[in-house]
Amino acid sequence: GKDYLATLVQTTDGRVLTGLVRGEDENSLTLVTATETLVLPHDEIEVRQPSAQSMMPDDLFKPLSEHEVRSLVAYLASPQQVPMLATVENASSLFNGRDLEGWEGNFELWSVEGGEIVGRTSGLDHNEFLVSRLLVGDFELTLEVLLVDNQGNSGIQFRSEALPGGEVRGYQADIGAGWWGKLYEEHGRGLLWQNSGEPYVQPAQWNRYRIRAEGSRIRTWINDQLCVDLDDPQGARRGIIALQLHAGEAMEVRFRDLRLRVLTSAR
């Protein structure tokens, strides 16, 4: 935009200034340079013309990898906010235990009660998701899940992609009678691991789920019992985390003690 186009000004005392014009009246010009804001009387301006140089410092891309440059351009071109890369420093922000800051979804269905994320429906005609704004690559996620009365169906999405209309595509560690411990690819290849983790589940009680994604290897555990051990070179290597409420009958699912550990830098 024109408000960000630099102007070159040469003054009668020999100064050459480059900056953004932030105001002008009949007597003077206000110029914001990289270091200061100047008010220059018109009678002291000898030359004024658009500058061919940006106000940004030179070689901004020099310390960045090719992937980082592409990511920056994609971010600047995006019409909406994009997920933030999970790091060792920010991984603890996945869930603050108080509210749904850092998550997106239908907040008539999702809430926080007593430090627990609660998804509750009176019946749905399509799947609904609570989507984290963190992007994960290689990671380990542990949490506890309670499927009230062991009714309905839920899941934990990871390395996934938020789609228009509130849908999500990607890996899902499944939750629900007949589905506990299976691995599904939502809006993708379907069931990837059909062996059930049902024998390890305490129905209608809290169950500990652990998900570890490292390179192409995906593993999950329920109550410390291995459920999935899949090498999947075709699968996504990075994406968001999301929680699912499945279409169908009324249900309630609760999640607590969410702990995310970043294993390596996702590049």
C-alpha positions as CSV (number, residue, x, y, z in Angstrom):
1,G,0.0,0.0,0.0
2,K,1.0,3.6,-0.6
3,D,1.3,4.2,3.2
4,Y,4.4,1.9,3.1
5,L,6.1,3.3,0.0
6,A,9.3,5.0,1.0
7,T,10.1,8.6,0.0
8,L,13.6,10.0,-0.6
9,V,14.1,13.6,0.5
10,Q,17.2,15.7,-0.1
11,T,17.4,18.9,2.0
12,T,19.0,22.2,1.3
13,D,21.8,21.5,3.9
14,G,22.8,18.4,2.0
15,R,21.1,15.6,4.0
16,V,19.6,12.7,2.1
17,L,16.8,11.0,4.0
18,T,14.6,8.0,3.3
19,G,11.4,7.4,5.2
20,L,7.6,7.1,5.2
21,V,5.5,10.2,4.9
22,R,3.2,10.3,7.9
23,G,1.7,13.7,7.5
24,E,1.9,16.9,5.5
25,D,0.4,20.4,5.7
26,E,1.1,23.7,3.8
27,N,4.2,24.3,5.9
28,S,5.9,21.0,6.5
29,L,6.3,17.3,5.8
30,T,6.5,14.6,8.6
31,L,8.9,11.9,7.6
32,V,9.4,8.7,9.7
33,T,12.9,7.2,9.0
34,A,14.3,4.0,10.4
35,T,15.6,5.8,13.4
36,E,13.5,9.0,14.0
37,T,10.5,11.1,13.1
38,L,11.4,14.4,11.5
39,V,9.3,17.5,10.7
40,L,10.8,19.1,7.6
41,P,9.8,22.7,6.5
42,H,8.9,22.7,2.8
43,D,11.5,25.5,2.1
44,E,14.2,23.2,3.4
45,I,13.3,20.4,0.9
46,E,15.3,20.5,-2.3
47,V,14.3,17.2,-3.8
48,R,11.5,14.8,-3.0
49,Q,10.8,11.6,-4.9
50,P,9.6,8.0,-4.5
51,S,12.5,5.8,-3.3
52,A,13.3,2.6,-5.1
53,Q,14.5,1.1,-1.9
54,S,12.4,-0.6,0.8
55,M,12.5,0.5,4.4
56,M,13.1,-3.1,5.4
57,P,16.7,-4.0,6.3
58,D,18.8,-5.7,3.6
59,D,19.3,-9.5,3.5
60,L,16.2,-10.4,5.6
61,F,16.1,-13.8,4.0
62,K,19.8,-14.5,4.4
63,P,19.6,-16.3,7.8
64,L,16.5,-18.3,6.8
65,S,16.3,-21.8,5.4
66,E,14.4,-22.4,2.1
67,H,11.5,-23.9,4.2
68,E,11.4,-20.8,6.5
69,V,11.2,-18.5,3.5
70,R,8.4,-20.5,1.9
71,S,6.6,-20.6,5.3
72,L,6.9,-16.8,5.7
73,V,5.5,-16.1,2.2
74,A,2.7,-18.6,2.8
75,Y,1.9,-16.9,6.1
76,L,1.8,-13.4,4.5
77,A,-0.4,-14.7,1.7
78,S,-2.8,-16.4,3.9
79,P,-6.3,-14.8,4.4
80,Q,-6.4,-16.0,8.0
81,Q,-4.2,-16.8,11.0
82,V,-2.1,-20.0,10.5
83,P,-1.0,-22.5,13.2
84,M,2.1,-21.7,15.2
85,L,4.9,-24.3,15.2
86,A,5.1,-26.2,18.5
87,T,8.5,-25.8,20.1
88,V,10.1,-26.9,23.4
89,E,9.4,-23.4,24.7
90,N,5.7,-23.2,23.8
91,A,4.5,-26.8,24.0
92,S,3.0,-26.2,27.5
93,S,0.6,-23.7,26.0
94,L,-1.5,-26.5,24.3
95,F,-4.0,-26.2,27.1
96,N,-3.9,-23.8,30.0
97,G,-6.4,-25.6,32.1
98,R,-8.7,-22.6,32.5
99,D,-10.3,-21.8,29.1
100,L,-10.1,-22.6,25.4
101,E,-7.5,-19.9,24.5
102,G,-5.4,-21.3,21.6
103,W,-8.3,-23.4,20.3
104,E,-11.0,-22.9,17.7
105,G,-14.4,-24.6,17.4
106,N,-18.0,-24.4,18.2
107,F,-18.0,-23.1,21.8
108,E,-21.6,-24.1,22.2
109,L,-20.4,-27.7,22.1
110,W,-16.9,-27.3,23.7
111,S,-16.1,-25.8,27.1
112,V,-13.8,-26.1,30.1
113,E,-15.1,-27.4,33.4
114,G,-12.9,-28.0,36.4
115,G,-9.7,-28.0,34.3
116,E,-11.2,-30.5,31.8
117,I,-12.0,-29.9,28.2
118,V,-15.6,-31.0,27.7
119,G,-17.4,-31.8,24.5
120,R,-21.1,-32.3,24.9
121,T,-23.9,-32.8,22.3
122,S,-27.6,-33.5,22.1
123,G,-26.9,-35.2,18.8
124,L,-25.1,-34.1,15.6
125,D,-25.6,-34.5,11.9
126,H,-21.9,-34.0,11.1
127,N,-18.6,-34.3,13.0
128,E,-17.4,-31.3,15.0
129,F,-13.8,-30.6,16.1
130,L,-12.0,-28.5,18.6
131,V,-8.8,-27.4,16.8
132,S,-5.5,-26.4,18.4
133,R,-3.6,-23.5,16.9
134,L,-0.3,-25.4,17.5
135,L,1.4,-27.2,14.6
136,V,3.2,-30.4,15.6
137,G,5.8,-32.5,13.8
138,D,7.6,-35.1,15.9
139,F,6.0,-35.2,19.3
140,E,4.5,-37.2,22.2
141,L,1.1,-36.3,23.5
142,T,-0.3,-37.8,26.7
143,L,-3.8,-37.1,28.1
144,E,-6.6,-38.7,29.9
145,V,-10.0,-39.2,28.3
146,L,-13.4,-40.1,29.8
147,L,-16.2,-41.1,27.4
148,V,-19.2,-40.7,29.6
149,D,-21.2,-44.0,29.8
150,N,-18.9,-45.2,27.0
151,Q,-21.5,-43.9,24.6
152,G,-20.8,-42.2,21.3
153,N,-17.6,-41.8,19.5
154,S,-14.7,-39.4,19.7
155,G,-11.0,-39.2,18.7
156,I,-7.7,-37.3,18.9
157,Q,-6.5,-35.8,15.6
158,F,-2.8,-35.2,15.1
159,R,-0.6,-34.1,12.2
160,S,-3.9,-33.0,10.7
161,E,-5.2,-30.2,8.6
162,A,-8.2,-28.0,9.3
163,L,-10.6,-27.9,6.3
164,P,-13.2,-25.3,5.3
165,G,-16.5,-25.8,7.1
166,G,-15.0,-27.0,10.4
167,E,-13.9,-30.4,9.2
168,V,-10.4,-31.8,9.8
169,R,-8.3,-34.2,7.7
170,G,-5.6,-36.4,9.1
171,Y,-4.6,-39.1,11.6
172,Q,-7.1,-39.9,14.4
173,A,-6.5,-42.0,17.4
174,D,-10.0,-43.4,18.0
175,I,-12.2,-43.4,21.1
176,G,-15.5,-45.3,21.4
177,A,-16.9,-48.8,21.8
178,G,-15.6,-50.9,19.0
179,W,-13.1,-48.2,18.0
180,W,-10.9,-47.7,21.1
181,G,-7.2,-47.8,20.1
182,K,-7.7,-48.0,16.3
183,L,-6.0,-45.5,13.9
184,Y,-8.1,-43.8,11.3
185,E,-7.3,-41.2,8.6
186,E,-10.2,-38.8,8.5
187,H,-11.1,-37.6,5.0
188,G,-8.2,-39.7,3.7
189,R,-7.4,-43.4,3.6
190,G,-9.8,-44.5,6.3
191,L,-8.9,-47.2,8.8
192,L,-5.1,-47.6,8.9
193,W,-4.8,-49.9,12.0
194,Q,-7.8,-52.1,12.7
195,N,-6.6,-54.0,15.8
196,S,-8.6,-52.9,18.8
197,G,-7.4,-51.6,22.1
198,E,-10.7,-52.4,23.7
199,P,-9.1,-55.0,26.2
200,Y,-7.1,-52.2,27.8
201,V,-10.0,-49.8,28.3
202,Q,-11.8,-49.2,31.5
203,P,-15.3,-48.4,30.2
204,A,-17.0,-45.2,31.4
205,Q,-13.8,-44.3,33.4
206,W,-10.8,-42.2,32.8
207,N,-8.3,-43.8,30.4
208,R,-4.8,-42.6,29.7
209,Y,-4.0,-42.2,26.0
210,R,-0.4,-41.7,24.7
211,I,0.4,-40.8,21.1
212,R,3.9,-40.7,19.7
213,A,4.8,-39.6,16.2
214,E,8.4,-39.7,15.1
215,G,9.3,-39.5,11.5
216,S,7.1,-42.0,9.6
217,R,6.5,-44.1,12.7
218,I,3.2,-43.7,14.6
219,R,2.6,-45.4,18.0
220,T,-0.3,-45.2,20.5
221,W,-0.9,-46.6,23.9
222,I,-4.0,-46.9,26.1
223,N,-3.3,-47.3,29.8
224,D,0.3,-48.0,28.9
225,Q,-0.6,-50.9,26.6
226,L,0.6,-50.6,23.0
227,C,-2.2,-50.3,20.5
228,V,-0.7,-49.0,17.3
229,D,2.8,-49.4,15.9
230,L,2.7,-48.3,12.3
231,D,5.4,-47.2,9.9
232,D,3.6,-44.9,7.4
233,P,5.8,-43.2,4.8
234,Q,2.7,-41.8,3.0
235,G,1.4,-40.0,6.1
236,A,1.7,-36.3,6.9
237,R,4.8,-35.4,9.0
238,R,3.3,-32.2,10.5
239,G,-0.1,-30.7,11.3
240,I,-2.5,-29.6,14.0
241,I,-4.0,-31.4,17.0
242,A,-7.8,-31.6,17.3
243,L,-10.5,-33.3,19.4
244,Q,-13.6,-34.8,17.8
245,L,-17.3,-35.0,18.6
246,H,-18.7,-37.6,16.2
247,A,-22.0,-37.3,14.4
248,G,-24.9,-39.3,15.8
249,E,-26.4,-39.7,19.2
250,A,-26.1,-37.4,22.2
251,M,-22.8,-37.9,24.0
252,E,-20.2,-36.3,26.3
253,V,-16.5,-36.7,26.3
254,R,-13.9,-35.2,28.6
255,F,-10.1,-34.6,28.3
256,R,-7.7,-33.7,31.0
257,D,-4.0,-33.5,31.8
258,L,-3.0,-32.7,28.2
259,R,0.8,-32.8,28.0
260,L,2.7,-32.1,24.8
261,R,6.4,-32.9,24.4
262,V,8.2,-31.8,21.2
263,L,10.7,-34.4,20.2
264,T,12.5,-32.6,17.3
265,S,12.2,-29.4,15.4
266,A,9.5,-29.8,12.7
267,R,11.1,-28.6,9.5
